Amino acid sequence: MLVAAVCTPSVSKAQLSLNSYFNVDWQFNIPLSNNFSNTASGWGMNFEGGYYINPDVALGAFVSFHTNNKYFSRRTIQLNETLSMNSDQQHQMFTLPFGLLARYRFQEADFQPYISMKLGMCYAQFSNYYYIFMSDKDNWGFFMSPELGFNYYPWANGVGFHLAIYYSFATNKCDLMSYDQSNLNNIGFRLGLAF
């Protein structure tokens, strides 16, 4: 009996479920063409999951968040036509996109390269801290993000690794104080766990 069990080939799968996936990622983000807060930041996370409707195509959902900060040294800020203030500033841009996604994986194996497209909504909050004051503004916009990456499952029936690069675009606008920011463009990468 023991000899039969050892000699019988076993079929094992790499990921926990062949029909679905789930990624939990740390996110690094670089804003493009952003005059409010254009400093690269690693203050973000991404959560996404999907179900494969056939061996190659998955449909699912995502939610992520990110914060970008930028410090401005002391300068004169024109608040309106008759009022100005001299102070340093700390800008903070927080974004929370969420929505639906479609993913195409090129092979069903331990190493699974893929492309995906995310569409949804984006909540954004722009905050300006100066001296003991704060001004902020928030709004909603449309969000889209193409992504290229892979899931790698080195162990049978176990947790794997996820790596992706992405571009994101959101229609959020910022007209806080003297700043006029229309649309948010970012590039970045995600590194995390694949289930």
C-alpha positions in Angstrom: 0.0 0.0 0.0 2.8 2.4 0.9 4.7 1.5 -2.3 1.6 2.3 -4.3 1.1 5.6 -2.7 4.8 6.6 -3.2 4.9 5.4 -6.8 1.6 7.0 -7.9 2.3 10.4 -9.6 0.5 13.2 -7.8 -1.1 16.1 -9.5 -0.4 19.3 -7.6 -1.4 22.9 -8.4 0.8 25.9 -7.7 -1.7 28.4 -6.4 -4.5 27.8 -3.8 -7.2 27.9 -6.5 -6.8 27.6 -10.3 -10.1 29.4 -10.8 -9.4 32.6 -8.8 -6.6 34.8 -7.5 -6.0 37.4 -4.9 -3.1 39.9 -4.6 -2.0 42.0 -1.6 0.7 44.5 -2.6 2.9 47.3 -1.3 2.8 50.1 -3.9 5.4 52.7 -5.0 4.0 55.6 -7.0 5.6 58.4 -9.1 3.3 61.3 -10.0 3.7 62.8 -13.5 2.8 66.4 -14.5 1.6 67.2 -11.0 2.5 70.6 -9.6 0.8 70.0 -6.3 2.7 67.0 -5.0 5.1 65.4 -7.4 7.4 63.5 -5.0 7.7 59.7 -5.5 6.3 57.7 -2.5 6.0 54.2 -1.2 3.0 55.0 1.1 0.5 52.8 -0.6 -1.2 49.4 -0.8 -3.2 47.5 -3.4 -5.8 44.8 -3.0 -7.3 42.9 -5.9 -9.0 39.6 -6.7 -10.6 37.9 -9.6 -12.2 34.8 -11.0 -11.1 33.1 -14.2 -14.1 32.7 -16.5 -11.9 30.6 -18.7 -8.2 29.5 -18.4 -6.8 32.8 -19.5 -9.4 35.6 -18.7 -10.3 36.8 -15.2 -12.8 39.4 -14.1 -12.5 40.9 -10.7 -12.4 44.0 -8.4 -9.7 46.1 -6.9 -9.2 48.8 -4.3 -5.9 50.7 -3.5 -4.8 53.8 -1.7 -1.7 56.0 -1.9 -0.3 59.2 -0.3 2.2 61.5 -1.9 3.8 64.3 0.1 5.9 67.3 -0.9 7.6 69.9 1.3 8.0 73.5 0.2 10.4 75.8 2.0 9.3 79.2 3.3 7.8 81.5 0.6 5.1 84.0 0.1 1.8 82.5 -0.7 -0.8 84.7 -2.5 -4.1 83.7 -0.9 -6.3 86.1 -2.9 -6.0 89.5 -4.6 -5.4 91.4 -1.3 -4.1 88.7 1.1 -0.7 87.0 1.2 1.2 84.9 3.7 4.8 83.9 4.2 5.2 80.3 5.4 6.6 76.9 4.5 4.1 74.3 3.3 3.6 70.5 3.4 1.4 69.2 0.6 -0.3 65.9 0.9 -2.3 64.1 -1.9 -4.3 61.0 -0.9 -6.0 58.9 -3.6 -8.4 56.0 -3.2 -9.2 54.3 -6.5 -11.5 51.3 -6.7 -13.5 49.4 -9.3 -13.5 46.5 -11.7 -10.8 44.8 -13.6 -10.1 42.4 -16.5 -7.0 40.3 -16.6 -5.4 38.1 -19.3 -2.8 35.6 -18.2 -0.5 34.2 -20.9 0.0 30.8 -19.3 -1.5 28.7 -16.6 1.6 27.5 -14.7 3.8 28.3 -11.7 4.9 31.5 -13.5 1.9 33.5 -14.8 2.6 36.7 -16.7 -0.4 38.8 -17.4 -1.8 42.2 -18.6 -4.8 43.8 -17.0 -7.0 46.9 -17.2 -8.6 48.5 -14.2 -11.6 50.9 -14.5 -13.5 52.7 -11.7 -13.8 55.7 -9.5 -11.1 57.6 -7.6 -11.6 59.6 -4.4 -8.8 62.2 -4.0 -8.0 64.6 -1.1 -5.5 67.5 -1.5 -4.3 69.0 1.8 -1.9 72.0 2.3 -0.4 72.4 5.8 1.1 75.8 6.5 2.1 77.2 9.9 -0.7 76.1 12.2 -3.3 76.1 9.4 -4.6 73.6 6.9 -6.6 74.0 3.7 -8.0 70.9 1.9 -10.2 69.9 -0.9 -11.6 66.6 -2.0 -13.4 65.3 -5.1 -14.3 62.3 -7.2 -13.1 61.3 -10.7 -13.0 58.5 -13.2 -10.0 56.1 -13.0 -8.3 53.8 -15.4 -5.0 51.9 -15.1 -3.3 49.4 -17.5 -0.9 47.0 -15.8 1.7 44.4 -16.7 2.9 41.9 -14.2 3.2 38.3 -13.1 2.2 36.0 -10.3 4.8 33.3 -9.4 4.0 30.3 -7.2 7.2 28.5 -6.2 5.5 26.0 -3.9 2.6 23.6 -4.6 -0.7 24.7 -3.0 1.0 27.7 -1.4 1.3 31.4 -1.4 3.2 33.0 -4.2 4.7 36.4 -5.2 3.3 39.2 -7.3 5.1 42.0 -9.2 3.6 44.5 -11.5 4.3 47.9 -13.2 1.4 50.2 -13.9 0.2 53.5 -15.3 -2.8 55.2 -13.8 -5.0 58.2 -14.9 -7.7 59.9 -12.9 -9.8 62.9 -13.8 -9.7 64.4 -10.3 -8.9 68.2 -10.2 -7.3 70.3 -7.5 -7.7 74.1 -7.4 -6.6 74.5 -3.8 -5.2 78.0 -3.1 -3.0 79.1 -6.0 -2.6 75.5 -7.4 -4.5 74.3 -10.5 -4.1 70.6 -11.0 -6.3 68.9 -13.6 -6.1 65.1 -13.9 -3.7 62.8 -12.1 -1.1 60.7 -13.9 1.1 58.2 -12.2 3.5 55.4 -12.9 4.7 52.9 -10.4 5.1 49.3 -9.4 3.6 46.8 -6.9 5.3 44.1 -5.0 3.4 41.6 -2.8 1.8 38.2 -2.2 -0.3 36.1 -4.6 -2.9 33.7 -3.3 
